[in-house]
Amino acid sequence: MKNVELSINGDILTIKVDLSKSFGASASGKSIIIASTEGNYTLPDREEKIGLNVYKKP
């Protein structure tokens, strides 16, 4: 994962992303990547999965 912090408290998932960071252009060059789970991520000790991308226009 890039710039993504996940925490679970009971049944509440909290996602933390630092919006001041960036990881350069996407593969298509149409956006700037801020954070990503880099595909689907299974939450520890849970059945749920998360897929997250945070991006902005260049």
RAJO-V155160 format. One line per field, one symbol per residue. psi: psi as a letter, one per 40 degrees, with the letter a starting at -180 (. if undefined). A space follows every 10 residues. Layout:
# RAJO-V155160
psi: ???
This chain:
# RAJO-V155160
psi: ihfhhiihhb ehhhhhhhee iifaiideee ihhdiiefah hhhhfidiii hhhhiii.
